[in-house]
Amino acid sequence: MTDPVAAAYGSWSSPITPAMLATSEVRLGFVALEDGLVYWSESRPAEGGRITVSRGSAFSSPVELLPAGFSARTTVHEYGGGAWTVHRGTLFFSNFEDQRLYRLAPGEEPVPITPETGGAHRYADGRITADGSLWVGVRERHEGTNVQTDVHNELVAIPTDGSEGPTVLAQGRDFYSSARLSPDETRLAWLSWNLPWMPWDGCELHVADVAPDGSLANDRLVAGRDGEESIWQPRWSPAGDLHWVSDRSGWWNLEREHDGVREALCPKEAEFGWPQWLFGGSSYAFLGDGRIACHYGADGVQHTAVLDPASKELLDLDLPYTAIGYPDLVAEGSQIVFTAGGPATPEQVVLLDFATRAVEVIRESGNLSVDPALVSIPRQVAFPTEGGLSAYAHFYAPCNPAYVGPEGERPPLIVIGHGGPTAESPPIFDLEIQFWTSRGFAVVDVNYGGSSGFGRAYRQRLNGNWGVVDTMDCVNAARYLAAAGEVDGGRLLVRGGSAGGYITLCALVFHDDFAAGASYYGIADLVPFAEGGTHKFESAYEHTLVGPWPEAAELYRARSPINHVDMLRTPTLLLQGAEDAVVPPVQAELMVSALRAKGLPYAYLLFEGEQHGFRKAESIQLAAEAELSFYAQILGFTPGDPIPVLPIDNLPA
C-alpha cells in the first residue's frame, strides 16, 4: 500500500464519480409481504426515474412485475407514496403517466380500473377487501386551478374489476389517509385533517361502522385533534383492537383502544411515528404470536424492536441497521420485512424470520462496491444554538486513504439543510455524501430545530420561526465545527433542497458565514405560497411556520430572501425542475434576476422533465458535476477528476 499523497482538500480524486451517483443506485421504496413472498418498489434513475415493483424471497431471485412503460407512482399530495398494494398475487397500482389505477394479475397485462381523466383524478394509499372485490383508499380530484377550492380529497371504494366508478365513503375534510378495515371488515378507521394544519401538527383518527350496502355509519372520533395531537398509522390487531401512534405525551408513542379504554403501550421518550409526508408508511406490524414488531428513533438513531403488548416490554433486536429512510415495516406470521441501512450500509430490503432467527437481504439499493476505507462514518454532534438550546447533526470528516490534507490546512465544510422542513436526516450510507467526503470535503448534515425524531417540542421550535431557527442552527453547526478546528471557517458552503434550499438562500442573504451555496428548488419568496402558489397539501403550511395570512404579511416579506437581495454578497448556484408544482421555477428565476442585477457570480440550471426532486440519471449526474465545478471555481482549486467546467456568470477572470 502506497503512502497517501498530500493534496488540497476538495481536490482529491475519487472513485465515486458523478455518473455513479446517477446509475449505481436505485431508491428502494415501500414493501409488502404475502404468502412468504416479498414485494418492494424501486425508483430507477437510469430509466428516467421510473418506479417499478419487484417480487422475490430468500429462496428466489427478484422478478420485476411492471411491464415497460408503466411506473407505480401517484401524485396525490404531489409527494405521493402508497402507490400500490398486492392481494393474492395481483398487483394494484397507480400509473404515473395517467394517474389511473390498474390491476395486474399474474401472467396478464395491466388493466385500468378507473376512468381516464387526464390525470385530474389521482389515487393513493389503497387496500383490498378480503374477497378482492374493492379497492378502498384516497382519491384526489383536481377540478380547477385554485388549490384550496378546486382540489378535493376523499375516501372512496372502487370495484377491482373496473365495472363501476368510485363510491365516496367520506368527504368534507381537506385531507384523508390511512383507511384501514378491521379484520372482520365491519369497521373502517382513517385519518383526516383540515387546513391550515399538517398531519404532524395534528389530525383526527375516526372509526365508523361499515353498513351492509358498504356505506359508513356511526362515525366516531377516537383520538387526535387538528393542530394539537398528531396520529400516525392506525392499524387493527388480529383480535380487532385498534392501534395507532400518538404524540400527546410529547413523543410519538404506541397506543391502542381495548374494551373501550385508550392506553399507552410503551411510554418512552422516543419516536415510534414519522411525519406523514408520504402515504403508506408503517412503523409497526403484528406478528402471529401477538407481539408487535416496530421501528423507533431516539437520539438520532433508529432501532428495530419487538413489543409485548401484555407485559409492555420492549426488546431491541441486535441488527446492524440504525437508520430508516422512511418507515415501512410489514409482518406475516413469524416474518417481518422492512427497509433500513446504516452508516456504512446502503439501504436494503430485509426479511427477518423470528422462527429461524434468519436475516436475509432481499434487495440492496446499490450495486456499487465501495472500499470500506473510503467510507466516512458520521458521528452525531450536539452543538449550542440560539436561546441557550442545543441542536443536532451528523458530522462526516473527509475520508480517502489515498490522500491527506496539507499540513496545517483545514477542510472546507458543506452544511446540508434537509428538506421538509419537518423531516429528519438519519445516519444512513449516502453515496452523495461520500462523493464529497472522498474528495476532501467535510460534511455536516443538520437536524435543525423543527426536525422530527426529537419529540414534538423540538418540531415546534420552528413554529413562527421558519427561516430563523433552521437557518441559525445550520449557521451555528458550521461555526461550532470551525471553532473546534475541524473545518476551515473561511471555506464554509451551504446546500439543500426544497426547504433546505430556502435555508440556503436565507443563510446566503441574511448571514456572512458562507463562501458559496447551492439551492436545489429552494424558496425565494414566501408570499406566493401564502397566496396559493403551491399545491394543496402545503398551501397553508406557513400558517404555523410563519404566521396567519394575511395578518402576518409583513413577516412573510421579511422572511423572503428575494426582498433582501441588497444584503446578498455570496456566489450562488440554483438548480430547478422545470415541472416542479411544489416550488415552481419562478422562485429560482426571481433569484437569478437579482443575482444578475447585482453582478454576483451565479449559475442557473433548469432541468426539463423534472419535478420536485431529480429522478433522471442525466439530471443527477449533471447536478453533481455542476455543484463540484461551482465550488472549485469559487474556492480556487482544481478537481482531482476531469469534469465539465460549469459556466458561471459574473465570475471575475
C-alpha positions as CSV (number, residue, x, y, z in Angstrom):
1,M,0.0,0.0,0.0
2,T,1.5,3.3,-1.1
3,D,1.7,6.3,1.3
4,P,-1.1,8.9,0.9
5,V,-0.5,11.9,-1.2
6,A,-0.7,15.4,0.3
7,A,-3.2,17.4,-1.7
8,A,-5.5,20.3,-1.1
9,Y,-8.8,19.4,0.4
10,G,-11.5,19.3,-2.2
11,S,-9.1,18.4,-5.0
12,W,-8.8,14.7,-4.2
13,S,-9.5,12.2,-6.9
14,S,-12.3,9.8,-6.0
15,P,-13.6,6.5,-7.5
16,I,-17.1,7.8,-6.6
17,T,-18.0,9.6,-9.8
18,P,-21.0,11.7,-10.7
19,A,-22.1,9.0,-13.1
20,M,-22.1,6.5,-10.2
21,L,-24.5,8.8,-8.3
22,A,-26.8,8.6,-11.2
23,T,-26.6,4.9,-12.2
24,S,-25.2,2.8,-9.4
25,E,-28.1,3.0,-7.0
26,V,-31.9,2.5,-7.1
27,R,-34.1,4.1,-4.5
28,L,-35.9,1.5,-2.5
29,G,-39.5,2.3,-1.5
30,F,-42.4,0.5,0.1
31,V,-42.7,-3.2,0.8
32,A,-45.3,-5.9,1.2
33,L,-45.3,-9.5,2.4
34,E,-47.8,-12.1,1.2
35,D,-47.6,-15.9,1.4
36,G,-43.9,-15.6,2.1
37,L,-43.1,-13.5,-1.0
38,V,-41.6,-10.1,-0.6
39,Y,-42.7,-7.2,-2.8
40,W,-41.0,-3.8,-3.0
41,S,-40.8,-0.7,-5.2
42,E,-37.6,0.8,-6.6
43,S,-37.0,4.1,-8.4
44,R,-34.5,3.7,-11.2
45,P,-32.7,6.9,-12.3
46,A,-31.3,5.1,-15.3
47,E,-34.9,4.6,-16.6
48,G,-35.8,8.3,-16.2
49,G,-36.9,7.9,-12.6
50,R,-39.4,5.1,-13.4
51,I,-40.7,3.3,-10.3
52,T,-41.3,-0.4,-10.7
53,V,-42.4,-3.1,-8.3
54,S,-40.5,-6.4,-7.9
55,R,-41.1,-9.7,-6.1
56,G,-38.7,-12.1,-4.5
57,S,-37.9,-14.2,-1.5
58,A,-35.0,-15.7,0.5
59,F,-35.0,-18.6,-2.0
60,S,-35.7,-16.9,-5.3
61,S,-34.2,-14.1,-7.4
62,P,-36.1,-10.8,-7.9
63,V,-38.7,-10.7,-10.6
64,E,-39.9,-7.3,-12.0
65,L,-43.7,-7.2,-12.2
66,L,-44.4,-4.0,-14.1
67,P,-44.1,-4.1,-17.9
68,A,-42.0,-1.4,-19.6
69,G,-43.9,1.9,-20.0
70,F,-45.6,1.7,-16.6
71,S,-44.5,3.4,-13.4
72,A,-46.1,2.9,-10.0
73,R,-46.1,6.5,-8.8
74,T,-49.0,8.6,-7.6
75,T,-49.1,12.4,-7.4
76,V,-51.7,12.7,-4.6
77,H,-50.3,15.5,-2.4
78,E,-47.6,15.7,-5.1
79,Y,-45.3,13.7,-2.9
80,G,-47.3,10.5,-3.3
81,G,-46.5,7.3,-1.6
82,G,-48.8,4.3,-1.2
83,A,-49.0,3.9,-5.0
84,W,-49.5,0.2,-5.0
85,T,-50.8,-2.8,-3.0
86,V,-51.0,-6.5,-3.6
87,H,-53.8,-9.0,-2.9
88,R,-53.5,-12.8,-3.6
89,G,-50.6,-12.1,-6.0
90,T,-52.5,-9.5,-8.0
91,L,-50.9,-6.0,-8.0
92,F,-53.0,-2.8,-7.9
93,F,-51.1,0.3,-8.7
94,S,-51.4,4.0,-9.7
95,N,-49.6,4.6,-13.0
96,F,-47.6,7.8,-13.2
97,E,-48.4,8.9,-16.7
98,D,-52.2,8.9,-16.5
99,Q,-52.7,8.5,-12.7
100,R,-55.3,5.8,-13.3
101,L,-55.5,2.7,-11.0
102,Y,-54.5,-0.5,-12.7
103,R,-55.0,-4.2,-11.9
104,L,-52.1,-6.5,-12.8
105,A,-52.9,-10.2,-12.4
106,P,-50.1,-12.8,-12.7
107,G,-49.4,-13.6,-16.3
108,E,-51.6,-10.8,-17.7
109,E,-51.2,-7.2,-18.8
110,P,-52.2,-4.2,-16.7
111,V,-55.9,-3.3,-16.9
112,P,-57.2,0.1,-15.9
113,I,-60.0,0.1,-13.3
114,T,-60.7,3.8,-13.0
115,P,-61.8,6.2,-15.7
116,E,-59.5,8.3,-17.9
117,T,-59.4,11.9,-16.6
118,G,-56.1,13.2,-18.0
119,G,-54.5,12.8,-14.6
120,A,-57.2,15.0,-12.9
121,H,-58.2,12.1,-10.6
122,R,-55.4,10.6,-8.6
123,Y,-55.4,7.6,-6.2
124,A,-53.2,6.5,-3.2
125,D,-53.0,4.5,-0.1
126,G,-55.4,1.8,-1.1
127,R,-56.1,-1.6,0.5
128,I,-58.1,-4.5,-1.0
129,T,-61.1,-6.1,0.8
130,A,-60.7,-9.7,1.8
131,D,-62.8,-11.0,-1.1
132,G,-60.7,-9.0,-3.6
133,S,-63.7,-7.1,-4.8
134,L,-63.0,-3.5,-3.7
135,W,-60.0,-1.1,-3.5
136,V,-60.5,1.3,-0.6
137,G,-58.3,4.4,-0.3
138,V,-57.8,8.1,-1.2
139,R,-58.9,9.9,-4.3
140,E,-57.7,13.4,-5.1
141,R,-59.8,15.3,-7.7
142,H,-58.5,18.4,-9.5
143,E,-61.4,20.3,-10.9
144,G,-59.8,23.7,-11.4
145,T,-56.7,25.8,-10.7
146,N,-57.4,27.1,-7.2
147,V,-55.7,24.6,-5.0
148,Q,-57.8,25.3,-1.9
149,T,-61.2,25.3,-3.6
150,D,-60.8,23.1,-6.7
151,V,-58.8,20.2,-5.3
152,H,-60.9,17.7,-3.4
153,N,-59.7,14.8,-1.3
154,E,-61.9,11.9,-0.1
155,L,-62.1,8.3,0.7
156,V,-63.5,6.0,-2.0
157,A,-64.3,2.4,-2.7
158,I,-63.6,1.2,-6.3
159,P,-64.6,-2.2,-7.7
160,T,-61.4,-4.0,-8.6
161,D,-62.9,-5.4,-11.9
162,G,-63.4,-1.8,-13.1
163,S,-67.2,-2.4,-13.6
164,E,-68.3,0.8,-11.8
165,G,-66.9,4.2,-10.9
166,P,-65.7,5.1,-7.4
167,T,-68.2,5.3,-4.5
168,V,-67.4,8.1,-2.0
169,L,-67.2,6.8,1.6
170,A,-66.1,10.0,3.4
171,Q,-65.6,13.6,2.3
172,G,-65.8,17.2,3.6
173,R,-62.4,17.3,5.3
174,D,-59.4,18.8,3.5
175,F,-57.3,15.6,3.6
176,Y,-57.7,11.8,4.3
177,S,-55.3,9.0,4.7
178,S,-54.8,5.5,6.1
179,A,-58.2,4.0,5.5
180,R,-57.9,0.5,7.2
181,L,-60.6,-2.1,7.5
182,S,-60.9,-4.2,10.7
183,P,-60.2,-7.9,10.3
184,D,-63.9,-8.7,10.1
185,E,-64.5,-5.7,7.8
186,T,-67.3,-4.3,9.9
187,R,-65.4,-1.2,10.8
188,L,-63.2,1.3,9.0
189,A,-60.5,3.5,10.6
190,W,-59.0,6.5,8.9
191,L,-57.1,9.8,9.5
192,S,-58.3,13.2,8.4
193,W,-57.3,16.8,8.9
194,N,-58.1,20.3,7.7
195,L,-56.0,23.3,6.6
196,P,-54.1,25.1,7.9
197,W,-52.7,22.1,9.8
198,M,-50.3,19.5,8.6
199,P,-50.8,15.9,9.8
200,W,-47.8,16.2,12.2
201,D,-49.3,19.3,13.7
202,G,-52.5,17.4,14.5
203,C,-55.1,15.2,12.8
204,E,-58.1,13.1,13.8
205,L,-58.5,9.3,14.0
206,H,-62.0,8.2,13.1
207,V,-63.8,4.9,13.2
208,A,-67.1,4.1,11.5
209,D,-69.3,1.0,11.1
210,V,-69.5,-0.4,7.6
211,A,-73.1,-0.8,6.7
212,P,-74.4,-3.8,4.6
213,D,-74.5,-1.6,1.5
214,G,-70.9,-0.5,2.0
215,S,-71.7,2.9,3.3
216,L,-70.3,4.2,6.7
217,A,-72.4,4.8,9.8
218,N,-71.8,5.9,13.4
219,D,-68.7,7.9,12.7
220,R,-66.7,8.3,15.9
221,L,-63.7,10.4,16.8
222,V,-61.2,8.1,18.6
223,A,-58.1,10.2,19.1
224,G,-56.3,13.2,17.9
225,R,-57.2,16.8,17.2
226,D,-56.3,19.2,14.4
227,G,-53.4,21.3,15.4
228,E,-53.0,19.7,18.8
229,E,-52.4,15.9,18.7
230,S,-50.8,14.1,15.8
231,I,-51.8,10.5,15.0
232,W,-49.7,8.1,12.8
233,Q,-50.6,4.8,11.3
234,P,-53.9,3.4,12.6
235,R,-53.8,-0.4,12.3
236,W,-56.1,-3.2,13.6
237,S,-54.6,-6.1,15.6
238,P,-55.7,-9.6,14.6
239,A,-58.0,-9.6,17.6
240,G,-59.7,-6.4,16.3
241,D,-58.2,-3.8,18.7
242,L,-57.4,-0.5,17.0
243,H,-53.8,0.6,17.5
244,W,-52.1,3.9,16.5
245,V,-49.2,6.2,17.4
246,S,-49.9,9.5,19.2
247,D,-47.7,12.4,20.2
248,R,-50.0,13.6,23.1
249,S,-47.1,12.8,25.5
250,G,-44.7,15.0,23.6
251,W,-43.4,11.9,21.8
252,W,-44.9,9.6,19.1
253,N,-45.8,6.6,21.2
254,L,-47.8,3.4,20.5
255,E,-51.4,3.3,21.9
256,R,-54.5,1.2,21.5
257,E,-58.2,1.1,22.3
258,H,-59.0,-2.1,24.2
259,D,-62.5,-2.7,25.6
260,G,-63.3,1.0,25.0
261,V,-60.3,2.2,27.0
262,R,-57.4,4.1,25.5
263,E,-54.0,3.1,26.8
264,A,-50.3,3.8,26.0
265,L,-48.4,0.6,25.2
266,C,-44.9,1.8,25.7
267,P,-44.4,5.3,27.2
268,K,-40.9,6.4,26.1
269,E,-39.0,9.5,25.1
270,A,-38.7,8.1,21.6
271,E,-40.5,8.4,18.3
272,F,-42.5,5.4,17.1
273,G,-44.0,7.6,14.4
274,W,-42.8,9.8,11.5
275,P,-44.2,12.9,9.7
276,Q,-46.7,11.8,7.1
277,W,-45.1,13.3,4.1
278,L,-45.9,10.2,2.1
279,F,-48.8,7.8,2.1
280,G,-48.5,4.2,3.2
281,G,-45.8,4.5,5.9
282,S,-45.7,1.8,8.6
283,S,-43.5,1.7,11.7
284,Y,-45.1,-1.3,13.3
285,A,-46.8,-4.6,12.5
286,F,-48.3,-7.6,14.3
287,L,-46.6,-10.9,14.5
288,G,-48.5,-14.1,14.5
289,D,-47.9,-14.6,18.3
290,G,-49.5,-11.3,19.2
291,R,-46.3,-9.3,19.6
292,I,-45.6,-6.1,17.8
293,A,-42.5,-5.6,15.6
294,C,-41.7,-1.9,15.4
295,H,-39.2,0.8,14.5
296,Y,-38.5,3.8,16.8
297,G,-36.0,6.6,16.8
298,A,-34.1,8.0,19.8
299,D,-31.1,10.4,20.0
300,G,-30.8,10.5,16.2
301,V,-30.6,6.7,15.8
302,Q,-33.3,4.3,14.6
303,H,-34.0,0.9,16.2
304,T,-35.9,-2.2,15.3
305,A,-37.6,-3.9,18.3
306,V,-40.3,-6.2,19.4
307,L,-43.0,-5.0,21.9
308,D,-45.0,-7.4,24.0
309,P,-48.4,-5.7,24.5
310,A,-49.2,-7.8,27.5
311,S,-46.1,-7.1,29.6
312,K,-45.3,-3.7,27.8
313,E,-41.7,-5.0,27.5
314,L,-39.7,-3.5,24.5
315,L,-36.9,-5.7,23.3
316,D,-34.4,-4.2,20.9
317,L,-33.1,-6.5,18.2
318,D,-29.4,-6.9,17.6
319,L,-29.4,-5.8,14.0
320,P,-26.8,-3.8,12.0
321,Y,-29.4,-1.3,11.0
322,T,-29.5,2.1,12.6
323,A,-31.2,4.2,10.0
324,I,-34.7,4.2,8.5
325,G,-35.1,6.3,5.4
326,Y,-38.9,6.2,5.6
327,P,-40.5,3.6,7.7
328,D,-42.3,0.7,6.0
329,L,-42.4,-2.4,8.2
330,V,-44.8,-5.3,7.4
331,A,-45.3,-8.7,9.0
332,E,-46.8,-12.1,8.3
333,G,-46.7,-14.9,10.9
334,S,-43.2,-15.0,12.2
335,Q,-41.6,-12.9,9.4
336,I,-41.1,-9.2,9.1
337,V,-39.9,-7.2,6.1
338,F,-38.6,-3.6,6.3
339,T,-36.1,-1.2,4.5
340,A,-33.2,0.0,6.5
341,G,-29.5,0.7,6.4
342,G,-26.6,2.1,8.5
343,P,-23.6,4.5,8.3
344,A,-21.7,2.0,6.1
345,T,-24.7,0.0,4.8
346,P,-26.8,1.2,1.9
347,E,-30.5,0.8,2.3
348,Q,-31.7,-2.8,1.9
349,V,-34.9,-4.7,1.8
350,V,-34.5,-7.0,4.8
351,L,-36.5,-10.2,5.7
352,L,-36.3,-11.4,9.3
353,D,-37.8,-14.7,10.4
354,F,-38.3,-15.0,14.2
355,A,-38.8,-18.7,14.0
356,T,-35.4,-19.5,12.4
357,R,-33.6,-16.3,13.5
358,A,-32.5,-15.9,9.9
359,V,-31.9,-12.4,8.4
360,E,-31.9,-12.2,4.6
361,V,-31.1,-9.3,2.4
362,I,-33.7,-9.4,-0.4
363,R,-32.5,-6.3,-2.3
364,E,-29.8,-3.7,-2.0
365,S,-30.2,-0.2,-3.2
366,G,-26.7,-0.1,-4.7
367,N,-24.7,-2.4,-7.0
368,L,-21.5,-0.4,-6.3
369,S,-18.8,-1.9,-4.1
370,V,-17.2,0.9,-2.2
371,D,-13.9,0.3,-0.4
372,P,-14.8,0.5,3.3
373,A,-11.7,2.5,3.8
374,L,-13.2,5.2,1.6
375,V,-16.5,5.5,3.7
376,S,-16.7,8.4,6.1
377,I,-18.6,7.2,9.2
378,P,-20.6,10.0,10.8
379,R,-20.6,11.0,14.4
380,Q,-23.5,12.7,16.0
381,V,-22.8,16.2,17.4
382,A,-24.8,18.3,19.7
383,F,-23.9,21.9,19.4
384,P,-25.1,25.1,21.1
385,T,-27.5,27.3,19.2
386,E,-29.8,30.3,19.9
387,G,-31.6,30.7,23.2
388,G,-29.2,28.5,25.1
389,L,-30.6,25.4,23.4
390,S,-28.8,22.6,21.6
391,A,-29.3,21.2,18.1
392,Y,-28.1,18.1,16.5
393,A,-26.2,17.0,13.4
394,H,-24.3,14.2,11.8
395,F,-20.7,15.2,11.0
396,Y,-18.7,13.4,8.2
397,A,-14.9,14.0,8.1
398,P,-13.0,13.9,4.8
399,C,-12.1,10.3,4.1
400,N,-9.9,8.9,1.3
401,P,-6.9,6.6,2.1
402,A,-5.1,7.8,-0.9
403,Y,-4.8,11.4,0.3
404,V,-4.1,13.6,3.3
405,G,-4.6,17.3,3.5
406,P,-1.6,19.7,3.6
407,E,-0.1,20.3,7.0
408,G,-2.0,23.0,8.9
409,E,-4.8,23.1,6.4
410,R,-8.4,22.5,7.4
411,P,-11.0,21.1,5.0
412,P,-13.9,23.1,3.5
413,L,-17.3,22.3,5.1
414,I,-20.5,21.6,3.3
415,V,-23.5,22.3,5.5
416,I,-26.7,20.4,4.5
417,G,-30.1,21.6,5.4
418,H,-32.6,18.8,4.8
419,G,-36.0,19.3,3.1
420,G,-39.3,19.3,4.8
421,P,-38.6,21.2,6.9
422,T,-40.4,18.7,9.1
423,A,-38.1,15.7,8.3
424,E,-35.0,14.0,9.7
425,S,-31.6,13.2,8.3
426,P,-30.7,9.7,9.5
427,P,-27.1,8.4,9.7
428,I,-27.5,6.1,6.7
429,F,-25.0,5.4,4.0
430,D,-25.5,8.1,1.4
431,L,-23.3,7.9,-1.8
432,E,-23.8,11.6,-2.4
433,I,-22.3,12.5,0.9
434,Q,-19.4,10.1,0.3
435,F,-19.0,11.8,-3.1
436,W,-18.0,14.9,-1.2
437,T,-16.0,13.4,1.7
438,S,-13.9,11.2,-0.6
439,R,-12.8,14.4,-2.4
440,G,-11.7,16.1,0.8
441,F,-14.8,18.0,1.9
442,A,-16.2,17.7,5.4
443,V,-20.0,17.5,5.6
444,V,-22.4,18.2,8.4
445,D,-26.0,17.1,7.9
446,V,-28.1,19.2,10.3
447,N,-31.2,18.1,12.1
448,Y,-32.2,21.7,12.9
449,G,-35.0,22.8,15.3
450,G,-38.2,21.7,13.5
451,S,-36.8,18.3,12.5
452,S,-38.6,15.2,13.5
453,G,-37.1,12.4,15.6
454,F,-36.5,14.5,18.7
455,G,-40.0,15.0,20.1
456,R,-42.9,17.4,19.5
457,A,-41.3,20.3,21.3
458,Y,-38.3,20.1,19.1
459,R,-40.5,20.0,16.0
460,Q,-42.4,23.1,17.3
461,R,-39.2,25.1,17.6
462,L,-39.8,26.2,14.1
463,N,-43.4,27.3,14.6
464,G,-43.4,31.0,13.8
465,N,-39.7,30.9,13.2
466,W,-39.2,29.4,9.7
467,G,-36.2,30.8,8.1
468,V,-34.7,31.8,11.5
469,V,-34.3,28.8,13.8
470,D,-33.5,26.4,11.0
471,T,-31.0,28.8,9.3
472,M,-29.3,29.7,12.6
473,D,-28.9,26.1,13.6
474,C,-27.2,25.4,10.2
475,V,-25.0,28.6,10.7
476,N,-24.2,27.5,14.3
477,A,-23.3,24.0,13.3
478,A,-20.7,25.5,10.9
479,R,-19.4,27.9,13.5
480,Y,-19.2,25.2,16.1
481,L,-17.1,22.9,13.8
482,A,-14.9,25.9,12.7
483,A,-14.3,26.9,16.3
484,A,-13.3,23.4,17.2
485,G,-10.7,23.5,14.5
486,E,-12.2,20.7,12.4
487,V,-13.0,22.7,9.3
488,D,-11.9,25.9,7.6
489,G,-14.1,28.8,8.8
490,G,-13.2,30.7,5.7
491,R,-14.4,28.0,3.3
492,L,-17.9,27.2,4.5
493,L,-20.5,26.1,2.0
494,V,-24.3,25.5,2.3
495,R,-26.6,23.4,0.2
496,G,-30.1,21.9,0.4
497,G,-33.2,21.1,-1.5
498,S,-36.8,22.5,-1.1
499,A,-37.0,23.7,2.5
500,G,-33.2,23.1,2.6
501,G,-32.9,25.3,-0.5
502,Y,-34.8,28.0,1.5
503,I,-32.3,27.6,4.3
504,T,-29.5,28.0,1.8
505,L,-30.9,31.2,0.4
506,C,-31.6,32.6,3.9
507,A,-28.1,31.8,5.0
508,L,-26.6,33.5,2.0
509,V,-28.8,36.6,2.2
510,F,-29.0,37.2,5.9
511,H,-25.6,36.0,7.1
512,D,-22.0,36.3,6.0
513,D,-20.6,33.0,7.1
514,F,-20.6,31.1,3.8
515,A,-18.3,31.4,0.8
516,A,-20.9,29.9,-1.6
517,G,-24.2,28.0,-1.7
518,A,-26.2,25.6,-3.8
519,S,-30.0,25.9,-3.7
520,Y,-31.9,22.9,-5.2
521,Y,-35.5,24.1,-5.9
522,G,-35.4,26.4,-2.9
523,I,-38.0,29.0,-1.9
524,A,-37.1,32.7,-2.5
525,D,-40.4,34.4,-1.8
526,L,-42.9,33.1,0.8
527,V,-45.7,35.4,-0.3
528,P,-46.8,33.4,-3.5
529,F,-47.1,30.3,-1.3
530,A,-49.4,32.1,1.1
531,E,-51.4,33.3,-1.9
532,G,-51.9,29.8,-3.3
533,G,-48.8,29.4,-5.5
534,T,-48.1,25.8,-4.5
535,H,-50.0,22.6,-4.1
536,K,-52.9,22.0,-1.7
537,F,-51.1,19.8,0.8
538,E,-48.7,22.6,1.8
539,S,-50.8,25.5,0.8
540,A,-51.2,26.7,4.4
541,Y,-48.1,25.1,5.9
542,E,-46.7,28.6,6.5
543,H,-49.6,29.3,8.9
544,T,-47.7,27.5,11.6
545,L,-44.2,28.1,10.3
546,V,-44.5,31.8,9.8
547,G,-48.0,33.1,10.8
548,P,-51.5,33.5,9.6
549,W,-52.0,35.1,6.2
550,P,-52.7,38.0,5.5
551,E,-52.3,39.2,9.1
552,A,-48.6,38.3,9.1
553,A,-48.0,39.6,5.6
554,E,-45.1,41.8,6.6
555,L,-43.4,38.9,8.4
556,Y,-43.7,36.8,5.2
557,R,-42.0,39.6,3.3
558,A,-39.3,40.0,5.9
559,R,-38.5,36.2,5.8
560,S,-38.3,36.1,2.0
561,P,-34.7,36.2,0.7
562,I,-35.8,37.9,-2.5
563,N,-36.8,41.0,-0.6
564,H,-33.3,41.5,0.8
565,V,-31.0,40.8,-2.1
566,D,-29.2,44.1,-1.3
567,M,-27.6,42.1,1.5
568,L,-26.5,39.3,-0.7
569,R,-22.8,39.2,-1.4
570,T,-22.3,35.4,-2.0
571,P,-21.9,33.3,-5.2
572,T,-25.0,31.2,-5.6
573,L,-25.8,28.1,-7.7
574,L,-29.5,27.4,-8.4
575,L,-30.9,24.1,-9.7
576,Q,-34.5,23.7,-10.6
577,G,-37.0,21.2,-12.0
578,A,-39.0,22.7,-14.9
579,E,-42.2,20.8,-13.9
580,D,-42.0,21.4,-10.2
581,A,-45.5,22.0,-8.8
582,V,-44.3,22.3,-5.2
583,V,-41.7,25.1,-5.7
584,P,-42.3,26.4,-9.2
585,P,-39.4,27.6,-11.4
586,V,-40.4,31.2,-11.0
587,Q,-38.9,31.0,-7.4
588,A,-35.4,30.3,-8.8
589,E,-35.9,32.8,-11.6
590,L,-36.5,35.5,-9.0
591,M,-33.1,34.9,-7.5
592,V,-31.5,34.7,-10.9
593,S,-32.8,38.2,-11.8
594,A,-31.5,39.5,-8.5
595,L,-28.1,37.9,-8.9
596,R,-27.7,39.2,-12.4
597,A,-28.7,42.7,-11.4
598,K,-26.1,42.7,-8.6
599,G,-23.4,41.3,-10.8
600,L,-22.7,38.5,-8.4
601,P,-21.3,35.2,-9.6
602,Y,-24.1,32.7,-10.2
603,A,-25.2,29.8,-12.3
604,Y,-28.7,28.5,-13.0
605,L,-29.6,25.1,-14.3
606,L,-33.2,24.3,-15.3
607,F,-33.9,20.5,-15.7
608,E,-36.6,19.7,-18.2
609,G,-38.9,16.9,-17.3
610,E,-38.0,17.0,-13.6
611,Q,-40.5,17.7,-10.8
612,H,-39.7,18.3,-7.1
613,G,-36.6,16.3,-6.7
614,F,-34.4,15.0,-9.5
615,R,-35.1,11.4,-10.7
616,K,-33.4,11.1,-14.0
617,A,-29.8,9.8,-14.3
618,E,-28.7,12.6,-16.6
619,S,-30.1,15.2,-14.2
620,I,-28.4,13.7,-11.1
621,Q,-25.1,13.4,-12.9
622,L,-25.2,16.9,-14.3
623,A,-26.2,18.4,-10.9
624,A,-23.3,16.8,-9.2
625,E,-20.8,17.9,-11.8
626,A,-22.1,21.4,-11.7
627,E,-22.0,21.7,-8.0
628,L,-18.4,20.4,-7.7
629,S,-17.3,22.7,-10.6
630,F,-19.0,25.7,-8.9
631,Y,-17.3,25.1,-5.6
632,A,-14.0,24.5,-7.2
633,Q,-14.1,27.8,-9.2
634,I,-15.3,29.8,-6.2
635,L,-12.8,28.3,-3.7
636,G,-10.0,28.2,-6.2
637,F,-9.0,24.6,-6.5
638,T,-8.8,22.2,-9.4
639,P,-11.0,19.0,-9.1
640,G,-8.9,15.8,-9.0
641,D,-11.1,14.2,-11.7
642,P,-12.0,15.7,-15.1
643,I,-15.5,17.2,-15.1
644,P,-17.2,19.7,-17.3
645,V,-16.5,23.3,-16.3
646,L,-19.7,25.0,-15.3
647,P,-20.2,28.4,-16.9
648,I,-20.6,30.9,-14.1
649,D,-22.0,34.4,-14.9
650,N,-20.2,37.4,-13.4
651,L,-17.2,35.3,-12.3
652,P,-14.1,37.5,-12.2
653,A,-11.3,36.5,-14.5
